[in-house]
C-alpha cells in the first residue's frame, strides 16, 4: 500500500491522515476527529466505548471498516492508530452525541434529501452541478462542456452495461484503455501529470482536453453499438479504437498549433491567469 502522510487542520486542531494512491482514498485518524468533536481528554477510551456501542447496536460493518495503521504519535513514534475513509468517518460522526457534530449531521441529512429529489427529477442534478462548479470558480463555457461530458459518459456506461460490463472494475479498465489510446497516458499517469490525487480528472481538464475525451467516448459508444462486443477483451479493443479516433484529432491540433493538448494546468488556473493578462499597449 502506497501512503502519503500529512496533517489537515480543522478549527486549528490537527487531524492525521494519509492517502492511499492505489485506492485513491484519504484515511483519517478516528481519535483525532473524536477529540475535536467531543473535547474528550482521552479520545482513545471514547473510541473504545463507541466501538462497543456500535457493535451492540448491530453496526459491526462500520467498525470493521476502521483499519489500524501506523501513524506519527505525539511522542514522535509511529504507533498503530485506527483510521477511516471519508464515508466511514461520516457514519461514525452520526453516532457521536456532540453539538460540534450537529453541522455534519444536518449536512448529511440535506445531501440525502437532495439525492432523493434528484432521483425523482434528474434535471436537478445538472442544476446543482452548474451551481457547484460556478462556486468553485469555473467559467460558464467550461461548465457547459463539462455537463455535456457527463451526458456523453452516461451514454457510454449505458452501452457498457448493455454489453454485460460490470460497474466498477470493468468500467475503470475500459476507461483506462480509452485514455491510453487518445492521450497516451493511463488515467493514473494523467492524474499524476496534473498533480491530482482524489480529485476528478475531468474536473481538471481544459476545454480542449474535455472535447477530445468526449470524442473518444462518443466514438467508443458508436463503435460498440455497431460491433456489439462480448466479454471484457472485446470491449477493450473497441475502447482502444474509440480512443485512437480522438488521438488522430489531437495530433492534428498539436501539429497546427505547435503545442501539446495535454497540459498540467487545470481550467481554473487558466481562467485566473487570463484575468491577470495585461492588455496590449497600442
C-alpha positions in Angstrom: 0.0 0.0 0.0 1.4 3.4 -1.1 0.8 6.0 1.6 1.2 9.8 1.6 1.2 11.0 5.2 0.1 14.5 6.0 -1.9 16.6 8.6 -5.0 18.6 7.9 -6.2 21.4 10.2 -9.8 21.6 11.5 -10.6 24.6 13.6 -6.8 25.0 14.3 -6.6 21.4 15.5 -4.6 18.7 13.7 -6.1 15.6 12.1 -3.6 13.0 11.0 -4.3 11.4 7.6 -2.7 9.5 4.7 -3.5 9.0 1.1 -3.7 5.5 -0.5 -2.7 6.1 -4.1 -3.9 2.6 -5.2 -7.4 3.0 -3.9 -7.4 6.8 -4.3 -8.8 7.4 -0.8 -7.9 9.6 2.1 -7.9 7.9 5.5 -8.2 10.0 8.8 -7.2 9.2 12.4 -10.5 8.5 14.2 -9.2 9.5 17.7 -8.1 12.9 16.3 -11.6 13.6 14.9 -13.3 12.4 18.2 -11.0 14.7 20.2 -12.1 17.7 18.1 -15.8 16.9 18.2 -16.1 15.9 21.8 -13.3 17.8 23.6 -12.6 14.4 25.2 -9.4 14.3 27.3 -9.0 10.6 26.4 -10.3 10.1 22.9 -8.9 6.6 22.7 -11.1 5.5 25.6 -14.1 7.3 24.0 -13.4 5.4 20.7 -13.3 2.0 22.5 -16.7 2.7 24.1 -18.2 3.9 20.8 -16.9 0.8 19.1 -18.6 -1.4 21.6 -21.8 0.5 21.4 -21.8 0.3 17.6 -21.3 -3.5 17.8 -24.0 -3.9 20.3 -26.4 -1.9 18.0 -25.5 -4.2 15.1 -23.2 -1.8 13.3 -20.4 -4.3 13.0 -19.7 -3.5 9.4 -18.9 0.1 10.2 -16.4 -0.9 12.9 -14.7 -3.5 10.7 -14.1 -0.8 8.0 -11.9 1.0 10.5 -8.4 -0.2 9.8 -5.4 0.0 12.1 -2.4 1.7 10.5 0.8 3.2 11.9 0.8 7.0 12.2 3.1 9.5 13.8 2.1 9.9 17.5 2.7 12.8 19.9 5.8 11.1 21.3 7.4 11.1 17.8 7.0 7.4 17.3 4.9 5.5 14.7 2.1 3.9 16.6 -0.9 1.8 15.4 -3.9 4.1 15.0 -7.5 3.3 13.9 -8.3 5.2 10.7 -11.4 5.5 8.5 -12.1 6.8 5.0 -14.5 9.7 4.5 -17.6 7.6 4.1 -17.0 5.5 7.2 -15.9 8.6 9.2 -19.2 10.4 8.4 -21.1 7.3 9.6 -19.2 7.4 12.9 -19.8 11.1 13.3 -23.6 10.4 13.2 -23.1 8.2 16.3 -21.3 11.0 18.3 -23.7 13.0 20.5 -22.0 16.4 20.4 -23.0 19.9 19.4 -19.9 20.1 17.1 -21.1 17.0 15.2 -24.5 18.5 14.5 -23.4 20.6 11.4 -22.1 17.4 9.9 -25.4 15.5 10.7 -27.5 18.3 9.2 -25.3 18.4 6.1 -25.7 14.6 5.6 -29.5 14.9 6.0 -29.5 17.7 3.4 -27.4 15.7 1.0 -29.6 12.7 1.4 -32.7 14.7 0.8 -31.2 16.2 -2.4 -30.2 12.8 -3.7 -33.9 11.6 -3.3 -35.0 14.8 -5.1 -32.6 14.1 -8.0 -33.9 10.5 -8.3 -37.4 11.9 -8.9 -36.2 14.8 -11.1 -32.8 14.2 -12.8 -32.6 17.7 -14.1 -31.9 18.9 -10.6 -28.5 17.0 -10.8 -27.4 19.3 -13.6 -28.7 22.5 -11.9 -26.8 21.7 -8.8 -23.7 20.7 -10.7 -23.8 24.0 -12.5 -24.1 25.9 -9.2 -21.3 23.9 -7.6 -18.9 24.5 -10.5 -19.6 28.2 -10.5 -18.9 28.4 -6.8 -15.6 26.6 -7.4 -14.6 29.3 -9.9 -15.0 27.6 -13.3 -16.1 29.6 -16.3 -19.6 29.1 -17.8 -18.1 27.9 -21.1 -16.1 25.2 -19.3 -19.1 24.2 -17.2 -21.3 23.7 -20.3 -18.6 21.4 -21.8 -18.3 19.5 -18.5 -22.1 18.9 -18.2 -22.1 17.7 -21.8 -19.2 15.3 -21.0 -21.4 13.9 -18.2 -24.1 13.2 -20.6 -21.7 11.6 -23.1 -20.2 9.5 -20.3 -23.6 8.3 -19.2 -24.4 7.1 -22.8 -21.1 5.2 -22.8 -21.6 3.5 -19.4 -25.2 2.6 -20.5 -23.7 0.9 -23.6 -21.1 -0.9 -21.5 -23.9 -2.1 -19.2 -25.8 -3.4 -22.3 -22.6 -5.3 -23.3 -22.5 -7.0 -19.9 -19.7 -5.0 -18.4 -19.7 -4.5 -14.6 -19.7 -1.1 -13.0 -16.5 -0.5 -11.1 -13.5 -2.5 -12.2 -14.7 -3.2 -15.8 -15.6 0.4 -16.3 -12.2 1.5 -14.9 -10.3 -0.9 -17.1 -12.2 0.3 -20.2 -11.8 4.0 -19.3 -8.1 3.4 -18.9 -8.0 1.8 -22.3 -9.7 4.9 -23.9 -7.4 7.3 -22.1 -4.2 5.5 -23.0 -5.3 5.5 -26.7 -6.1 9.2 -27.1 -3.9 10.8 -24.5 -1.0 8.2 -24.5 -1.3 8.2 -20.7 -3.2 5.9 -18.3 -5.7 7.6 -16.1 -3.3 7.3 -13.2 -0.4 8.8 -15.2 -2.7 11.6 -16.4 -3.7 12.4 -12.9 -0.1 12.3 -11.6 0.9 14.6 -14.5 -1.7 17.1 -13.3 -0.7 16.8 -9.7 -4.0 15.2 -8.7 -4.9 12.6 -6.0 -8.6 12.0 -5.2 -9.7 14.9 -7.5 -11.7 14.1 -10.6 -9.6 14.1 -13.7 -12.3 15.6 -16.0 -12.8 18.4 -13.5 -9.2 19.3 -14.2 -9.2 19.1 -17.9 -9.2 22.2 -20.2 -12.0 22.7 -22.7 -9.9 21.1 -25.4 -8.9 18.1 -23.3 -12.6 17.6 -22.4 -13.7 17.8 -26.1 -11.1 15.2 -27.1 -12.1 13.0 -24.2 -15.7 13.3 -25.2 -14.8 12.4 -28.8 -13.0 9.3 -27.6 -16.0 8.2 -25.5 -18.6 9.0 -28.2 -16.5 7.1 -30.8 -16.3 4.1 -28.4 -20.1 4.2 -27.8 -20.9 4.3 -31.6 -18.4 1.6 -32.5 -19.7 -0.6 -29.7 -23.3 -0.2 -30.8 -22.3 -1.4 -34.3 -19.9 -4.2 -33.3 -21.8 -5.4 -30.2 -18.6 -6.8 -28.5 -18.9 -9.7 -26.0 -16.6 -10.0 -23.0 -14.0 -7.7 -21.5 -11.2 -8.3 -24.0 -13.5 -7.5 -27.0 -14.8 -4.3 -25.2 -11.2 -3.3 -24.6 -10.4 -3.5 -28.3 -13.5 -1.3 -29.0 -12.4 1.2 -26.3 -8.9 1.4 -27.9 -10.4 2.1 -31.3 -12.6 4.9 -29.9 -9.6 6.4 -28.2 -7.5 6.2 -31.4 -10.1 8.2 -33.3 -9.6 11.1 -30.8 -5.8 10.7 -30.9 -5.8 11.5 -34.6 -7.7 14.7 -33.9 -5.3 15.5 -31.0 -2.2 15.0 -33.1 -3.6 17.2 -35.9 -4.4 20.0 -33.5 -0.9 19.8 -32.0 0.6 19.9 -35.5 -1.4 23.0 -36.3 -0.8 24.8 -33.0 2.7 23.6 -32.2 1.6 23.0 -28.6 0.7 19.9 -26.6 -3.0 19.5 -25.9 -2.2 17.6 -22.7 -1.4 20.2 -20.0 -0.6 20.0 -16.3 -2.7 23.2 -15.8 -6.4 23.0 -14.8 -9.1 25.2 -16.2 -9.4 27.3 -13.0 -5.7 28.2 -13.2 -6.0 29.1 -16.8 -9.1 31.3 -16.1 -7.2 33.1 -13.3 -4.2 33.6 -15.5 -6.3 35.2 -18.2 -7.8 37.6 -15.8 -4.3 38.9 -14.9 -3.1 39.3 -18.5 -2.4 43.0 -19.2 -3.9 44.4 -22.4 -1.5 45.2 -25.3 -0.4 48.9 -25.3 -1.1 50.3 -28.7 
